[in-house]
Amino acid sequence: MLTDYHNHLERGTLTLEYLKQFTKVAQQKEIEEFGISEHAYHFYQTKDILSNPWVEERRYYDMAEYYQLFQQAWNEDINVKMSIEMDYTPGKHAEMKKFIDAYPFDYVIGSIHWVGDFGIDLAEFRKEWDRRDTNEVYTKYFDQVVTLAESNMFDIIGHLDLVKIFKYVPKDEEFLLEQYERAASALANSKTCVEISTAGLRKPVGELYPDKRLLKMCHDKGVPIVLSSDAHVPEHVGADYDQAVQLAKEVGYKTIMTFNRGERSEVELG
């Protein structure tokens, strides 16, 4: 089986017509488990979790509208999972849990895009990388990976090593592997799955997420996986899955996780 659990409608509309463009590609690529996981910061209901000038310019959805879209899809027997991609925000555990518990999500993705006020993957912040100490950013980033896992609120962690997106990577390999080790250990002690994401192939780093060494640590510690494309347009659904499946099998994975209303099942990797 193949999954694609990390996809966004934000460049189009929250309409059934636009959603069908995504599910059609998923069907063509024989992806049996497909989900939409819109960014939580777009919704008015998350204002108490994450708020900064960049985010506030992009807060324009209501969760009622989002849920209604999935109900329309299910009424037409369209097989699509309802999810959200939440920016993991330190110090906001109670607010995040309240939001997550308020809706019938099939699964919830937790991702780290912000290190304090630094949007690590945003083009608008790219020059900040030259002003900051790379090791310090990595330490703070993986601090959040650890506490995200420890919170046990999320079913999947999105693009686990997103921090490498602009190819700023610590030169000290021992330091880097220490960050990987503590991330994998924390995830192993949680319910959180790791996604193998093909999105990195479309970014400046030109690599899958996560790094093969990090994924191998996750495998060896028993952390389950899903496959994701992080598509923001229909044509990217299931993109480069041959590489994702190959990486999964190279490090030893034979199964992936599927989700239905928070319940998980382990199935054979396609």
C-alpha positions in Angstrom: 0.0 0.0 0.0 1.0 3.6 -0.6 -0.1 6.6 1.5 0.0 10.4 0.9 -1.1 12.0 4.1 0.5 15.5 3.8 -1.2 17.7 1.2 -2.5 21.3 1.1 -5.3 23.1 -0.7 -4.1 26.6 0.2 -3.0 27.6 -3.3 -6.5 27.0 -4.6 -9.9 26.9 -2.8 -11.6 24.9 -0.1 -14.0 23.4 -2.6 -15.0 19.9 -3.6 -14.0 20.7 -7.2 -10.4 21.6 -6.2 -10.1 18.7 -3.8 -11.1 16.2 -6.6 -8.1 17.4 -8.6 -5.9 16.0 -5.8 -7.8 12.8 -5.3 -7.9 12.1 -9.0 -4.0 12.2 -9.1 -3.9 10.0 -6.0 -6.1 7.5 -7.7 -4.0 7.5 -10.9 -0.9 6.8 -8.9 -2.6 4.0 -6.9 -2.3 5.8 -3.6 -5.0 4.1 -1.5 -4.7 6.3 1.6 -4.9 10.0 0.8 -5.4 12.9 3.2 -5.5 16.7 3.3 -3.7 18.4 6.1 -4.1 22.1 5.8 -1.8 24.4 7.8 -3.5 25.1 11.2 -2.3 28.7 11.2 -4.7 29.5 8.4 -7.7 29.0 10.7 -9.2 31.6 13.0 -9.5 29.0 15.7 -5.7 28.7 16.2 -5.0 32.4 16.9 -4.3 31.6 20.5 -1.6 29.0 19.5 0.6 30.7 16.9 0.5 34.4 16.1 3.0 36.6 14.4 2.9 39.2 11.5 3.7 36.6 8.8 1.0 34.2 10.1 -1.7 36.8 10.6 -1.5 37.8 7.0 -2.4 34.3 6.1 -5.2 33.5 8.6 -8.4 33.4 6.5 -10.1 30.0 7.0 -12.8 28.8 9.4 -12.8 25.2 10.7 -16.5 24.9 10.0 -15.9 25.5 6.3 -13.0 23.0 6.3 -15.1 20.2 8.0 -18.0 20.9 5.7 -15.7 20.2 2.7 -14.8 16.8 4.0 -18.5 16.0 4.8 -19.3 16.9 1.1 -16.5 14.6 -0.1 -17.6 11.7 2.1 -21.2 12.1 1.0 -19.9 11.5 -2.5 -17.9 8.4 -1.4 -14.6 10.2 -2.0 -11.9 8.5 0.0 -10.1 11.3 1.7 -8.8 11.6 5.2 -9.3 14.8 7.3 -6.2 16.1 9.0 -4.4 19.2 10.0 -0.7 20.2 10.0 -0.1 22.1 13.2 2.9 24.2 13.9 4.3 22.7 17.1 4.4 25.7 19.5 6.3 25.3 22.8 4.4 26.5 25.8 1.0 26.1 24.0 0.4 22.4 24.8 -3.0 23.0 26.4 -4.2 25.2 23.5 -3.0 22.7 20.9 -4.6 19.7 22.7 -7.9 21.7 23.0 -7.9 22.4 19.2 -6.9 18.8 18.2 -9.6 17.3 20.5 -12.3 19.6 19.1 -12.4 18.0 15.6 -12.7 14.4 14.2 -9.3 14.3 12.6 -8.2 11.0 11.1 -4.6 11.9 12.2 -2.7 15.0 13.1 0.6 16.1 11.7 2.9 18.2 14.0 5.7 20.2 12.2 8.3 22.7 13.2 8.6 25.7 11.0 9.5 28.3 13.6 12.5 28.5 15.9 11.4 31.4 18.1 10.7 34.3 15.7 12.8 32.6 12.9 10.8 31.0 10.1 13.4 28.5 9.1 11.9 27.4 5.8 10.6 30.7 4.6 12.2 32.6 1.7 11.5 35.9 3.5 13.8 34.7 6.3 16.5 33.1 4.3 19.1 35.8 4.9 18.7 35.1 8.7 20.6 31.9 8.2 23.8 33.9 7.5 23.3 35.9 10.7 22.7 33.0 13.0 24.9 30.2 14.3 23.8 27.0 12.5 24.6 24.7 15.4 22.5 26.8 17.7 19.5 26.8 15.3 19.8 23.0 14.9 20.0 22.5 18.7 16.8 24.6 19.2 15.1 22.9 16.3 15.8 19.4 17.6 14.9 20.5 21.1 11.4 21.1 19.7 11.4 17.7 17.9 12.0 16.1 21.3 9.3 18.0 23.1 6.9 17.5 20.2 7.4 13.7 20.6 7.2 13.9 24.3 3.8 15.7 24.1 2.4 12.6 22.4 -0.3 14.8 20.7 0.7 14.1 17.1 0.3 11.0 14.9 3.0 12.1 12.4 5.9 14.5 12.5 6.2 16.4 9.3 9.4 16.6 7.3 11.5 15.6 10.3 14.7 17.4 9.3 13.1 20.4 7.5 15.9 22.5 9.1 18.2 21.5 6.3 16.0 23.0 3.6 18.4 25.8 2.5 21.4 23.5 2.8 22.7 25.1 6.0 24.0 22.0 7.7 26.5 21.7 10.7 30.0 20.8 9.5 30.5 18.9 12.8 29.1 15.4 11.9 29.3 14.2 15.4 27.1 17.1 16.6 24.6 16.4 13.8 24.4 12.7 14.6 23.8 13.6 18.3 20.8 15.7 17.2 19.5 12.8 15.1 20.0 10.3 17.9 18.0 12.3 20.5 15.2 12.9 17.9 14.9 9.2 17.1 15.0 8.2 20.8 12.2 10.7 21.7 10.1 9.5 18.7 10.6 5.9 19.7 9.1 6.6 23.1 6.0 8.3 21.6 3.1 7.4 19.3 4.5 9.6 16.6 5.3 8.2 13.1 7.9 9.7 10.8 6.9 10.7 7.2 9.3 10.0 4.4 8.6 13.2 2.4 9.4 13.8 -1.2 9.0 17.6 -0.7 12.7 18.1 -0.1 13.5 17.0 -3.6 11.6 20.1 -4.8 13.4 22.4 -2.4 17.0 23.9 -2.5 18.4 21.0 -0.5 17.3 18.6 -3.2 16.9 15.6 -0.8 14.2 13.5 0.7 13.2 14.2 4.3 14.6 12.8 6.5 18.3 12.1 6.0 19.0 8.4 5.5 21.1 8.2 8.7 18.3 9.7 10.7 15.7 7.4 9.1 17.9 4.4 9.8 18.1 5.4 13.5 14.3 5.7 13.5 13.9 2.3 12.0 16.3 0.6 14.4 14.4 2.1 17.3 11.0 0.9 16.0 9.6 4.2 14.8 6.8 3.6 12.2 6.6 5.5 8.9 4.1 7.0 6.4 4.8 8.3 2.9 4.0 11.9 2.0 4.5 14.3 -0.9 3.5 17.6 0.9 1.8 18.6 -2.3 0.6 22.1 -2.6 -0.7 21.6 -6.1 -2.4 18.5 -7.6 0.4 17.5 -9.9 2.8 17.0 -6.9 0.6 14.3 -5.3 2.7 11.1 -4.9 5.7 12.9 -6.6 8.9 10.9 -6.7 7.5 8.0 -4.7 9.9 5.6 -6.3 12.7 7.3 -4.4 10.7 7.4 -1.1 9.9 3.7 -1.3 13.5 2.8 -2.2 14.8 4.8 0.8 12.3 3.1 3.1 13.3 -0.4 1.9 17.1 0.5 2.0 16.9 1.2 5.7 14.8 -1.8 6.4 11.1 -0.8 6.5 8.6 -3.3 5.2 5.4 -1.7 6.5 3.7 1.7 6.8 1.0 3.0 9.0 -2.6 4.0 8.0 -5.1 6.1 10.0 -8.8 6.2 10.4 -10.3 8.5 13.0 -7.2 8.3 15.1 -6.9 4.6 15.0 -3.8 3.2 13.3 -3.2 0.0 11.3 0.1 -1.4 10.1 0.1 -2.5 6.4 2.6 -3.8 3.9 4.7 -1.1 2.2 3.7 -0.9 -1.5 
